[in-house]
């Protein structure tokens, strides 16, 4: 029996860690400048990226992220767990990056960016 319902339907079991929608610029991937690359959602263990180029699953990756509030850039290390082309935007790719270690600061930053503004 599958733990998940059909694609797009509600999950029967909760995620391992809550993910927060964000739009953080990725400035560097594996030491190379990244143009038009974004973190789309984040948790303390994973992040979903959108880029204009494909990364290979299982490859190690280091990303540098620029936060919108001027907080110093984050350097995150992990590995690509999956890559999919986006159908709505040809030539764009979504990637899931699992971090090498738990990063609770990412939860705090994701929550902060999702608070209603006054």
Secondary structure, 3 states (H helix, E strand, C coil): CCCCCCCCCCCCCCCCCCCEEEEEEEEEECCEEEEEEEEEEECCCEEEEEECCCCCCCCEEEEEEECCCCCCCEEEEEEEEEEEECCCCCCCEEEEEEECCCCHHHHHHHHHHCCCCC
